[in-house]
Amino acid sequence: MREFLLLIRSEESPKANLSPEQMQQHIEKVGGYLQRLTEEGRMKSAQPLEMEGTMLSYQNGQIIDGPYNETKEIISGYYHLLAKDMEEAVSIAKQDPRFEEGIWRVEVRPIKYVEGIN
């Protein structure tokens, strides 16, 4: 099995305008999806990310704050999971119930291991 990082992308805070009932439905759907992946032994970890953060860059010998993308899209969470290959990882990502809400994007990236880093 290979490890993959799925980056959950959204525009600002897509859950901010949900009613309490819609929020509860969202939590139950996504929670069920994550629970199933955990029970299958595919989920290593998953967490939402805080909305605030910063982008650091190296420019002209200095570390600077920025530049920022022009979009309001942010990485709002991640899944660290196991799959046999990219095709299976994409298949798992497509099952995320967030897609039913139509306001999310998921970037699927294989984790590359380099000897001696960890």
N, CA, C and O atoms as a printed pandas DataFrame, in Angstrom:
     atom_number atom_name residue_name chain_id  residue_number  x_coord  y_coord  z_coord
0              1         N          MET        A               1    0.844   -1.187    0.000
1              2        CA          MET        A               1    0.000    0.000    0.000
2              3         C          MET        A               1    0.885    1.244    0.000
3              4         O          MET        A               1    1.931    1.274    0.647
4              5         N          ARG        A               2    0.461    2.246   -0.717
5              6        CA          ARG        A               2    1.151    3.529   -0.745
6              7         C          ARG        A               2    0.377    4.531    0.092
7              8         O          ARG        A               2   -0.810    4.352    0.364
8              9         N          GLU        A               3    1.071    5.590    0.497
9             10        CA          GLU        A               3    0.433    6.657    1.270
10            11         C          GLU        A               3    0.136    7.840    0.355
11            12         O          GLU        A               3    0.911    8.175   -0.540
12            13         N          PHE        A               4   -1.014    8.457    0.611
13            14        CA          PHE        A               4   -1.458    9.605   -0.170
14            15         C          PHE        A               4   -1.926   10.695    0.779
15            16         O          PHE        A               4   -2.448   10.418    1.859
16            17         N          LEU        A               5   -1.731   11.932    0.361
17            18        CA          LEU        A               5   -2.251   13.078    1.086
18            19         C          LEU        A               5   -3.329   13.700    0.207
19            20         O          LEU        A               5   -3.080   14.073   -0.939
20            21         N          LEU        A               6   -4.520   13.802    0.761
21            22        CA          LEU        A               6   -5.618   14.448    0.059
22            23         C          LEU        A               6   -5.823   15.807    0.702
23            24         O          LEU        A               6   -6.147   15.902    1.886
24            25         N          LEU        A               7   -5.635   16.850   -0.076
25            26        CA          LEU        A               7   -5.784   18.213    0.417
26            27         C          LEU        A               7   -7.199   18.684    0.093
27            28         O          LEU        A               7   -7.592   18.749   -1.072
28            29         N          ILE        A               8   -7.950   19.008    1.125
29            30        CA          ILE        A               8   -9.333   19.442    0.965
30            31         C          ILE        A               8   -9.322   20.950    0.753
31            32         O          ILE        A               8   -8.886   21.704    1.623
32            33         N          ARG        A               9   -9.796   21.378   -0.389
33            34        CA          ARG        A               9   -9.776   22.803   -0.735
34            35         C          ARG        A               9  -11.195   23.357   -0.749
35            36         O          ARG        A               9  -12.145   22.686   -1.151
36            37         N          SER        A              10  -11.306   24.587   -0.302
37            38        CA          SER        A              10  -12.601   25.255   -0.308
38            39         C          SER        A              10  -12.384   26.752   -0.472
39            40         O          SER        A              10  -11.267   27.251   -0.340
40            41         N          GLU        A              11  -13.448   27.443   -0.756
41            42        CA          GLU        A              11  -13.403   28.897   -0.836
42            43         C          GLU        A              11  -13.828   29.443    0.508
43            44         O          GLU        A              11  -14.978   29.282    0.916
44            45         N          GLU        A              12  -12.914   30.080    1.189
45            46        CA          GLU        A              12  -13.147   30.640    2.522
46            47         C          GLU        A              12  -13.774   29.589    3.428
47            48         O          GLU        A              12  -13.213   28.500    3.552
48            49         N          SER        A              13  -14.888   29.855    4.056
49            50        CA          SER        A              13  -15.514   28.907    4.970
50            51         C          SER        A              13  -16.867   28.478    4.409
51            52         O          SER        A              13  -17.880   29.124    4.680
52            53         N          PRO        A              14  -16.896   27.388    3.624
53            54        CA          PRO        A              14  -18.145   27.009    2.961
54            55         C          PRO        A              14  -19.245   26.576    3.922
55            56         O          PRO        A              14  -20.415   26.551    3.540
56            57         N          LYS        A              15  -18.899   26.237    5.152
57            58        CA          LYS        A              15  -19.915   25.809    6.110
58            59         C          LYS        A              15  -20.513   26.983    6.882
59            60         O          LYS        A              15  -21.457   26.791    7.648
60            61         N          ALA        A              16  -19.991   28.182    6.701
61            62        CA          ALA        A              16  -20.419   29.340    7.479
62            63         C          ALA        A              16  -21.900   29.664    7.299
63            64         O          ALA        A              16  -22.537   30.163    8.227
64            65         N          ASN        A              17  -22.452   29.389    6.125
65            66        CA          ASN        A              17  -23.839   29.750    5.851
66            67         C          ASN        A              17  -24.813   28.590    6.022
67            68         O          ASN        A              17  -25.984   28.704    5.662
68            69         N          LEU        A              18  -24.336   27.480    6.568
69            70        CA          LEU        A              18  -25.232   26.343    6.769
70            71         C          LEU        A              18  -26.102   26.549    7.998
71            72         O          LEU        A              18  -25.660   27.120    8.996
72            73         N          SER        A              19  -27.339   26.081    7.920
73            74        CA          SER        A              19  -28.214   26.099    9.088
74            75         C          SER        A              19  -27.697   25.042   10.072
75            76         O          SER        A              19  -26.901   24.185    9.688
76            77         N          PRO        A              20  -28.134   25.092   11.323
77            78        CA          PRO        A              20  -27.715   24.046   12.274
78            79         C          PRO        A              20  -28.055   22.632   11.778
79            80         O          PRO        A              20  -27.280   21.698   11.985
80            81         N          GLU        A              21  -29.198   22.481   11.136
81            82        CA          GLU        A              21  -29.597   21.172   10.614
82            83         C          GLU        A              21  -28.679   20.736    9.477
83            84         O          GLU        A              21  -28.270   19.577    9.418
84            85         N          GLN        A              22  -28.355   21.661    8.575
85            86        CA          GLN        A              22  -27.452   21.350    7.466
86            87         C          GLN        A              22  -26.051   21.027    7.985
87            88         O          GLN        A              22  -25.388   20.129    7.467
88            89         N          MET        A              23  -25.605   21.754    9.002
89            90        CA          MET        A              23  -24.295   21.489    9.589
90            91         C          MET        A              23  -24.258   20.091   10.190
91            92         O          MET        A              23  -23.282   19.363   10.009
92            93         N          GLN        A              24  -25.311   19.713   10.902
93            94        CA          GLN        A              24  -25.373   18.382   11.500
94            95         C          GLN        A              24  -25.351   17.304   10.416
95            96         O          GLN        A              24  -24.674   16.287   10.568
96            97         N          GLN        A              25  -26.079   17.517    9.336
97            98        CA          GLN        A              25  -26.075   16.562    8.224
98            99         C          GLN        A              25  -24.676   16.452    7.618
99           100         O          GLN        A              25  -24.209   15.352    7.324
100          101         N          HIS        A              26  -24.010   17.594    7.433
101          102        CA          HIS        A              26  -22.650   17.613    6.890
102          103         C          HIS        A              26  -21.712   16.806    7.788
103          104         O          HIS        A              26  -20.951   15.971    7.298
104          105         N          ILE        A              27  -21.763   17.047    9.076
105          106        CA          ILE        A              27  -20.899   16.355   10.031
106          107         C          ILE        A              27  -21.169   14.852   10.006
107          108         O          ILE        A              27  -20.229   14.059   10.031
108          109         N          GLU        A              28  -22.420   14.458    9.958
109          110        CA          GLU        A              28  -22.767   13.037    9.945
110          111         C          GLU        A              28  -22.293   12.350    8.668
111          112         O          GLU        A              28  -21.765   11.239    8.717
112          113         N          LYS        A              29  -22.485   13.015    7.518
113          114        CA          LYS        A              29  -22.065   12.417    6.246
114          115         C          LYS        A              29  -20.551   12.264    6.183
115          116         O          LYS        A              29  -20.041   11.187    5.877
116          117         N          VAL        A              30  -19.842   13.342    6.474
117          118        CA          VAL        A              30  -18.378   13.302    6.390
118          119         C          VAL        A              30  -17.819   12.380    7.478
119          120         O          VAL        A              30  -16.884   11.619    7.230
120          121         N          GLY        A              31  -18.389   12.450    8.674
121          122        CA          GLY        A              31  -17.948   11.576    9.755
122          123         C          GLY        A              31  -18.127   10.109    9.416
123          124         O          GLY        A              31  -17.263    9.291    9.731
124          125         N          GLY        A              32  -19.244    9.762    8.772
125          126        CA          GLY        A              32  -19.483    8.382    8.347
126          127         C          GLY        A              32  -18.471    7.921    7.313
127          128         O          GLY        A              32  -17.989    6.789    7.362
128          129         N          TYR        A              33  -18.155    8.797    6.387
129          130        CA          TYR        A              33  -17.147    8.508    5.352
130          131         C          TYR        A              33  -15.787    8.248    5.997
131          132         O          TYR        A              33  -15.117    7.270    5.668
132          133         N          LEU        A              34  -15.384    9.122    6.910
133          134        CA          LEU        A              34  -14.089    8.965    7.581
134          135         C          LEU        A              34  -14.070    7.710    8.450
135          136         O          LEU        A              34  -13.061    7.007    8.500
136          137         N          GLN        A              35  -15.172    7.427    9.130
137          138        CA          GLN        A              35  -15.263    6.231    9.966
138          139         C          GLN        A              35  -15.110    4.966    9.118
139          140         O          GLN        A              35  -14.409    4.033    9.510
140          141         N          ARG        A              36  -15.763    4.941    7.965
141          142        CA          ARG        A              36  -15.667    3.779    7.079
142          143         C          ARG        A              36  -14.232    3.564    6.618
143          144         O          ARG        A              36  -13.741    2.436    6.623
144          145         N          LEU        A              37  -13.550    4.647    6.217
145          146        CA          LEU        A              37  -12.156    4.530    5.779
146          147         C          LEU        A              37  -11.260    4.059    6.916
147          148         O          LEU        A              37  -10.321    3.295    6.691
148          149         N          THR        A              38  -11.543    4.506    8.128
149          150        CA          THR        A              38  -10.772    4.082    9.299
150          151         C          THR        A              38  -10.991    2.593    9.550
151          152         O          THR        A              38  -10.031    1.856    9.776
152          153         N          GLU        A              39  -12.232    2.148    9.513
153          154        CA          GLU        A              39  -12.539    0.738    9.731
154          155         C          GLU        A              39  -11.921   -0.160    8.663
155          156         O          GLU        A              39  -11.572   -1.307    8.946
156          157         N          GLU        A              40  -11.784    0.354    7.432
157          158        CA          GLU        A              40  -11.163   -0.392    6.342
158          159         C          GLU        A              40   -9.639   -0.401    6.447
159          160         O          GLU        A              40   -8.967   -1.085    5.675
160          161         N          GLY        A              41   -9.091    0.360    7.405
161          162        CA          GLY        A              41   -7.646    0.440    7.556
162          163         C          GLY        A              41   -6.967    1.335    6.540
163          164         O          GLY        A              41   -5.755    1.238    6.343
164          165         N          ARG        A              42   -7.722    2.203    5.895
165          166        CA          ARG        A              42   -7.161    3.100    4.876
166          167         C          ARG        A              42   -6.801    4.479    5.413
167          168         O          ARG        A              42   -5.915    5.139    4.869
168          169         N          MET        A              43   -7.469    4.923    6.467
169          170        CA          MET        A              43   -7.262    6.273    6.986
170          171         C          MET        A              43   -6.164    6.271    8.041
171          172         O          MET        A              43   -6.276    5.592    9.062
172          173         N          LYS        A              44   -5.101    7.034    7.791
173          174        CA          LYS        A              44   -4.044    7.199    8.792
174          175         C          LYS        A              44   -4.360    8.380    9.699
175          176         O          LYS        A              44   -4.161    8.304   10.911
176          177         N          SER        A              45   -4.853    9.475    9.113
177          178        CA          SER        A              45   -5.269   10.638    9.897
178          179         C          SER        A              45   -6.077   11.571    9.003
179          180         O          SER        A              45   -5.997   11.513    7.776
180          181         N          ALA        A              46   -6.849   12.426    9.646
181          182        CA          ALA        A              46   -7.646   13.438    8.947
182          183         C          ALA        A              46   -7.940   14.540    9.941
183          184         O          ALA        A              46   -8.310   14.262   11.082
184          185         N          GLN        A              47   -7.782   15.771    9.532
185          186        CA          GLN        A              47   -8.072   16.905   10.406
186          187         C          GLN        A              47   -8.469   18.108    9.568
187          188         O          GLN        A              47   -7.981   18.279    8.451
188          189         N          PRO        A              48   -9.353   18.944   10.102
189          190        CA          PRO        A              48   -9.590   20.244    9.467
190          191         C          PRO        A              48   -8.430   21.159    9.838
191          192         O          PRO        A              48   -7.691   20.889   10.785
192          193         N          LEU        A              49   -8.281   22.218    9.102
193          194        CA          LEU        A              49   -7.262   23.216    9.397
194          195         C          LEU        A              49   -7.939   24.516    9.800
195          196         O          LEU        A              49   -9.030   24.826    9.322
196          197         N          GLU        A              50   -7.301   25.271   10.673
197          198        CA          GLU        A              50   -7.801   26.592   11.055
198          199         C          GLU        A              50   -7.827   27.482    9.811
199          200         O          GLU        A              50   -7.067   27.261    8.869
200          201         N          MET        A              51   -8.687   28.468    9.812
201          202        CA          MET        A              51   -8.835   29.339    8.645
202          203         C          MET        A              51   -7.677   30.326    8.504
203          204         O          MET        A              51   -7.342   30.736    7.392
204          205         N          GLU        A              52   -7.062   30.711    9.635
205          206        CA          GLU        A              52   -5.961   31.666    9.509
206          207         C          GLU        A              52   -4.659   30.926    9.214
207          208         O          GLU        A              52   -4.543   29.729    9.476
208          209         N          GLY        A              53   -3.701   31.634    8.678
209          210        CA          GLY        A              53   -2.393   31.081    8.343
210          211         C          GLY        A              53   -1.620   32.105    7.544
211          212         O          GLY        A              53   -2.074   33.234    7.358
212          213         N          THR        A              54   -0.466   31.716    7.079
213          214        CA          THR        A              54    0.356   32.622    6.285
214          215         C          THR        A              54    1.127   31.824    5.254
215          216         O          THR        A              54    1.276   30.609    5.388
216          217         N          MET        A              55    1.616   32.491    4.235
217          218        CA          MET        A              55    2.417   31.894    3.185
218          219         C          MET        A              55    3.807   32.516    3.274
219          220         O          MET        A              55    3.943   33.735    3.171
220          221         N          LEU        A              56    4.830   31.703    3.462
221          222        CA          LEU        A              56    6.202   32.202    3.514
222          223         C          LEU        A              56    6.909   31.894    2.204
223          224         O          LEU        A              56    6.728   30.819    1.632
224          225         N          SER        A              57    7.709   32.832    1.734
225          226        CA          SER        A              57    8.477   32.668    0.504
226          227         C          SER        A              57    9.904   33.141    0.745
227          228         O          SER        A              57   10.160   33.942    1.644
228          229         N          TYR        A              58   10.812   32.650   -0.051
229          230        CA          TYR        A              58   12.205   33.086    0.003
230          231         C          TYR        A              58   12.464   33.922   -1.239
231          232         O          TYR        A              58   12.265   33.464   -2.364
232          233         N          GLN        A              59   12.914   35.169   -1.018
233          234        CA          GLN        A              59   13.138   36.074   -2.141
234          235         C          GLN        A              59   14.300   36.998   -1.813
235          236         O          GLN        A              59   14.323   37.626   -0.754
236          237         N          ASN        A              60   15.250   37.078   -2.711
237          238        CA          ASN        A              60   16.391   37.987   -2.577
238          239         C          ASN        A              60   17.098   37.838   -1.226
239          240         O          ASN        A              60   17.451   38.827   -0.584
240          241         N          GLY        A              61   17.295   36.590   -0.808
241          242        CA          GLY        A              61   18.026   36.351    0.430
242          243         C          GLY        A              61   17.225   36.532    1.701
243          244         O          GLY        A              61   17.789   36.477    2.793
244          245         N          GLN        A              62   15.908   36.749    1.588
245          246        CA          GLN        A              62   15.075   36.957    2.772
246          247         C          GLN        A              62   13.833   36.077    2.713
247          248         O          GLN        A              62   13.332   35.750    1.637
248          249         N          ILE        A              63   13.357   35.709    3.872
249          250        CA          ILE        A              63   12.068   35.038    3.960
250          251         C          ILE        A              63   11.010   36.119    4.124
251          252         O          ILE        A              63   11.097   36.959    5.020
252          253         N          ILE        A              64   10.005   36.086    3.244
253          254        CA          ILE        A              64    8.969   37.114    3.273
254          255         C          ILE        A              64    7.599   36.470    3.476
255          256         O          ILE        A              64    7.426   35.274    3.241
256          257         N          ASP        A              65    6.653   37.255    3.903
257          258        CA          ASP        A              65    5.270   36.844    4.065
258          259         C          ASP        A              65    4.559   37.097    2.743
259          260         O          ASP        A              65    4.350   38.250    2.365
260          261         N          GLY        A              66    4.181   36.024    2.030
261          262        CA          GLY        A              66    3.523   36.154    0.737
262          263         C          GLY        A              66    4.432   35.656   -0.364
263          264         O          GLY        A              66    5.463   35.069   -0.035
264          265         N          PRO        A              67    4.154   35.832   -1.600
265          266        CA          PRO        A              67    2.924   36.398   -2.151
266          267         C          PRO        A              67    1.760   35.419   -1.998
267          268         O          PRO        A              67    1.958   34.218   -1.814
268          269         N          TYR        A              68    0.571   35.949   -2.075
269          270        CA          TYR        A              68   -0.634   35.147   -1.917
270          271         C          TYR        A              68   -1.280   34.901   -3.263
271          272         O          TYR        A              68   -1.159   35.717   -4.178
272          273         N          ASN        A              69   -1.964   33.783   -3.384
273          274        CA          ASN        A              69   -2.732   33.510   -4.593
274          275         C          ASN        A              69   -3.867   34.516   -4.680
275          276         O          ASN        A              69   -4.350   35.014   -3.663
276          277         N          GLU        A              70   -4.278   34.805   -5.880
277          278        CA          GLU        A              70   -5.372   35.758   -6.088
278          279         C          GLU        A              70   -6.724   35.160   -5.706
279          280         O          GLU        A              70   -7.677   35.894   -5.446
280          281         N          THR        A              71   -6.807   33.862   -5.671
281          282        CA          THR        A              71   -8.068   33.202   -5.346
282          283         C          THR        A              71   -8.329   33.223   -3.843
283          284         O          THR        A              71   -7.409   33.417   -3.049
284          285         N          LYS        A              72   -9.562   33.026   -3.468
285          286        CA          LYS        A              72   -9.909   32.921   -2.049
286          287         C          LYS        A              72   -9.893   31.468   -1.605
287          288         O          LYS        A              72  -10.253   31.156   -0.470
288          289         N          GLU        A              73   -9.471   30.572   -2.506
289          290        CA          GLU        A              73   -9.431   29.152   -2.180
290          291         C          GLU        A              73   -8.323   28.873   -1.173
291          292         O          GLU        A              73   -7.211   29.388   -1.288
292          293         N          ILE        A              74   -8.648   28.051   -0.193
293          294        CA          ILE        A              74   -7.677   27.679    0.820
294          295         C          ILE        A              74   -7.710   26.165    1.017
295          296         O          ILE        A              74   -8.669   25.497    0.631
296          297         N          ILE        A              75   -6.654   25.638    1.620
297          298        CA          ILE        A              75   -6.651   24.243    2.042
298          299         C          ILE        A              75   -7.312   24.228    3.412
299          300         O          ILE        A              75   -6.769   24.771    4.374
300          301         N          SER        A              76   -8.483   23.607    3.500
301          302        CA          SER        A              76   -9.242   23.650    4.746
302          303         C          SER        A              76   -9.117   22.375    5.569
303          304         O          SER        A              76   -9.635   22.308    6.684
304          305         N          GLY        A              77   -8.437   21.365    5.037
305          306        CA          GLY        A              77   -8.241   20.131    5.782
306          307         C          GLY        A              77   -7.443   19.148    4.964
307          308         O          GLY        A              77   -7.060   19.428    3.828
308          309         N          TYR        A              78   -7.190   17.979    5.558
309          310        CA          TYR        A              78   -6.443   16.954    4.840
310          311         C          TYR        A              78   -6.859   15.566    5.304
311          312         O          TYR        A              78   -7.385   15.383    6.401
312          313         N          TYR        A              79   -6.606   14.591    4.430
313          314        CA          TYR        A              79   -6.708   13.174    4.757
314          315         C          TYR        A              79   -5.349   12.558    4.426
315          316         O          TYR        A              79   -4.780   12.835    3.371
316          317         N          HIS        A              80   -4.844   11.744    5.304
317          318        CA          HIS        A              80   -3.624   10.966    5.064
318          319         C          HIS        A              80   -4.088    9.524    5.003
319          320         O          HIS        A              80   -4.468    8.949    6.023
320          321         N          LEU        A              81   -4.061    8.929    3.803
321          322        CA          LEU        A              81   -4.631    7.602    3.672
322          323         C          LEU        A              81   -3.756    6.642    2.894
323          324         O          LEU        A              81   -2.757    7.028    2.288
324          325         N          LEU        A              82   -4.159    5.376    2.925
325          326        CA          LEU        A              82   -3.463    4.297    2.237
326          327         C          LEU        A              82   -4.297    3.825    1.055
327          328         O          LEU        A              82   -5.512    3.667    1.169
328          329         N          ALA        A              83   -3.644    3.601   -0.076
329          330        CA          ALA        A              83   -4.294    3.053   -1.266
330          331         C          ALA        A              83   -3.234    2.308   -2.057
331          332         O          ALA        A              83   -2.042    2.570   -1.896
332          333         N          LYS        A              84   -3.652    1.383   -2.909
333          334        CA          LYS        A              84   -2.667    0.595   -3.656
334          335         C          LYS        A              84   -1.987    1.416   -4.743
335          336         O          LYS        A              84   -0.834    1.158   -5.087
336          337         N          ASP        A              85   -2.704    2.418   -5.294
337          338        CA          ASP        A              85   -2.128    3.250   -6.345
338          339         C          ASP        A              85   -2.951    4.533   -6.482
339          340         O          ASP        A              85   -3.935    4.730   -5.770
340          341         N          MET        A              86   -2.537    5.397   -7.400
341          342        CA          MET        A              86   -3.213    6.683   -7.605
342          343         C          MET        A              86   -4.669    6.476   -8.012
343          344         O          MET        A              86   -5.549    7.203   -7.551
344          345         N          GLU        A              87   -4.927    5.509   -8.857
345          346        CA          GLU        A              87   -6.299    5.250   -9.306
346          347         C          GLU        A              87   -7.213    4.937   -8.124
347          348         O          GLU        A              87   -8.331    5.448   -8.052
348          349         N          GLU        A              88   -6.746    4.105   -7.202
349          350        CA          GLU        A              88   -7.561    3.784   -6.043
350          351         C          GLU        A              88   -7.714    4.993   -5.119
351          352         O          GLU        A              88   -8.790    5.213   -4.563
352          353         N          ALA        A              89   -6.649    5.777   -4.950
353          354        CA          ALA        A              89   -6.724    6.978   -4.106
354          355         C          ALA        A              89   -7.749    7.963   -4.668
355          356         O          ALA        A              89   -8.507    8.568   -3.909
356          357         N          VAL        A              90   -7.776    8.125   -5.984
357          358        CA          VAL        A              90   -8.748    9.014   -6.624
358          359         C          VAL        A              90  -10.162    8.462   -6.433
359          360         O          VAL        A              90  -11.097    9.221   -6.178
360          361         N          SER        A              91  -10.316    7.153   -6.556
361          362        CA          SER        A              91  -11.621    6.531   -6.342
362          363         C          SER        A              91  -12.122    6.781   -4.924
363          364         O          SER        A              91  -13.300    7.081   -4.725
364          365         N          ILE        A              92  -11.241    6.661   -3.946
365          366        CA          ILE        A              92  -11.603    6.935   -2.555
366          367         C          ILE        A              92  -12.003    8.406   -2.398
367          368         O          ILE        A              92  -13.001    8.716   -1.748
368          369         N          ALA        A              93  -11.222    9.302   -2.993
369          370        CA          ALA        A              93  -11.510   10.740   -2.897
370          371         C          ALA        A              93  -12.872   11.078   -3.507
371          372         O          ALA        A              93  -13.590   11.925   -2.975
372          373         N          LYS        A              94  -13.231   10.434   -4.603
373          374        CA          LYS        A              94  -14.506   10.712   -5.272
374          375         C          LYS        A              94  -15.707   10.344   -4.401
375          376         O          LYS        A              94  -16.814   10.831   -4.634
376          377         N          GLN        A              95  -15.496    9.491   -3.401
377          378        CA          GLN        A              95  -16.584    9.077   -2.522
378          379         C          GLN        A              95  -16.846   10.087   -1.404
379          380         O          GLN        A              95  -17.799    9.924   -0.642
380          381         N          ASP        A              96  -16.021   11.121   -1.295
381          382        CA          ASP        A              96  -16.189   12.109   -0.226
382          383         C          ASP        A              96  -17.546   12.788   -0.384
383          384         O          ASP        A              96  -17.826   13.367   -1.433
384          385         N          PRO        A              97  -18.393   12.724    0.646
385          386        CA          PRO        A              97  -19.725   13.323    0.531
386          387         C          PRO        A              97  -19.717   14.837    0.388
387          388         O          PRO        A              97  -20.756   15.428    0.096
388          389         N          ARG        A              98  -18.583   15.471    0.584
389          390        CA          ARG        A              98  -18.519   16.922    0.368
390          391         C          ARG        A              98  -18.876   17.273   -1.071
391          392         O          ARG        A              98  -19.418   18.345   -1.339
392          393         N          PHE        A              99  -18.569   16.361   -1.998
393          394        CA          PHE        A              99  -18.855   16.650   -3.401
394          395         C          PHE        A              99  -20.351   16.792   -3.661
395          396         O          PHE        A              99  -20.747   17.437   -4.632
396          397         N          GLU        A             100  -21.180   16.205   -2.818
397          398        CA          GLU        A             100  -22.633   16.362   -2.964
398          399         C          GLU        A             100  -23.040   17.813   -2.737
399          400         O          GLU        A             100  -24.078   18.255   -3.231
400          401         N          GLU        A             101  -22.219   18.555   -1.987
401          402        CA          GLU        A             101  -22.506   19.959   -1.700
402          403         C          GLU        A             101  -22.000   20.871   -2.815
403          404         O          GLU        A             101  -22.400   22.033   -2.893
404          405         N          GLY        A             102  -21.122   20.354   -3.681
405          406        CA          GLY        A             102  -20.673   21.070   -4.860
406          407         C          GLY        A             102  -19.774   22.265   -4.627
407          408         O          GLY        A             102  -19.626   23.086   -5.532
408          409         N          ILE        A             103  -19.164   22.407   -3.454
409          410        CA          ILE        A             103  -18.351   23.603   -3.186
410          411         C          ILE        A             103  -16.935   23.246   -2.738
411          412         O          ILE        A             103  -16.233   24.090   -2.181
412          413         N          TRP        A             104  -16.516   22.022   -2.972
413          414        CA          TRP        A             104  -15.220   21.550   -2.488
414          415         C          TRP        A             104  -14.385   21.027   -3.648
415          416         O          TRP        A             104  -14.909   20.637   -4.691
416          417         N          ARG        A             105  -13.070   21.030   -3.439
417          418        CA          ARG        A             105  -12.132   20.389   -4.359
418          419         C          ARG        A             105  -11.168   19.574   -3.512
419          420         O          ARG        A             105  -10.840   19.958   -2.390
420          421         N          VAL        A             106  -10.715   18.451   -4.051
421          422        CA          VAL        A             106   -9.770   17.594   -3.344
422          423         C          VAL        A             106   -8.576   17.349   -4.251
423          424         O          VAL        A             106   -8.730   16.871   -5.375
424          425         N          GLU        A             107   -7.395   17.676   -3.765
425          426        CA          GLU        A             107   -6.152   17.406   -4.480
426          427         C          GLU        A             107   -5.575   16.111   -3.926
427          428         O          GLU        A             107   -5.377   15.993   -2.716
428          429         N          VAL        A             108   -5.306   15.145   -4.785
429          430        CA          VAL        A             108   -4.773   13.847   -4.380
430          431         C          VAL        A             108   -3.300   13.792   -4.764
431          432         O          VAL        A             108   -2.952   13.926   -5.937
432          433         N          ARG        A             109   -2.439   13.595   -3.772
433          434        CA          ARG        A             109   -0.987   13.579   -4.013
434          435         C          ARG        A             109   -0.349   12.361   -3.357
435          436         O          ARG        A             109   -0.562   12.125   -2.168
436          437         N          PRO        A             110    0.435   11.574   -4.113
437          438        CA          PRO        A             110    1.171   10.480   -3.480
438          439         C          PRO        A             110    2.282   11.064   -2.613
439          440         O          PRO        A             110    2.901   12.070   -2.961
440          441         N          ILE        A             111    2.519   10.418   -1.489
441          442        CA          ILE        A             111    3.611   10.851   -0.613
442          443         C          ILE        A             111    4.889   10.174   -1.083
443          444         O          ILE        A             111    4.944    8.953   -1.229
444          445         N          LYS        A             112    5.891   10.965   -1.311
445          446        CA          LYS        A             112    7.183   10.458   -1.771
446          447         C          LYS        A             112    8.097   10.329   -0.567
447          448         O          LYS        A             112    8.280   11.287    0.184
448          449         N          TYR        A             113    8.663    9.163   -0.385
449          450        CA          TYR        A             113    9.572    8.961    0.738
450          451         C          TYR        A             113   11.012    9.054    0.287
451          452         O          TYR        A             113   11.408    8.455   -0.712
452          453         N          VAL        A             114   11.781    9.807    1.031
453          454        CA          VAL        A             114   13.198    9.979    0.763
454          455         C          VAL        A             114   13.949    9.417    1.974
455          456         O          VAL        A             114   13.697    9.820    3.110
456          457         N          GLU        A             115   14.862    8.496    1.724
457          458        CA          GLU        A             115   15.633    7.879    2.806
458          459         C          GLU        A             115   16.337    8.934    3.643
459          460         O          GLU        A             115   16.899    9.891    3.108
460          461         N          GLY        A             116   16.304    8.756    4.959
461          462        CA          GLY        A             116   17.024    9.619    5.875
462          463         C          GLY        A             116   16.271   10.839    6.366
463          464         O          GLY        A             116   16.767   11.538    7.249
464          465         N          ILE        A             117   15.083   11.125    5.826
465          466        CA          ILE        A             117   14.332   12.296    6.299
466          467         C          ILE        A             117   13.663   11.991    7.619
467          468         O          ILE        A             117   13.744   12.795    8.548
468          469         N          ASN        A             118   13.006   10.857    7.728
469          470        CA          ASN        A             118   12.328   10.482    8.974
470          471         C          ASN        A             118   12.891    9.167    9.479
471          472         O          ASN        A             118   12.459    8.669   10.518
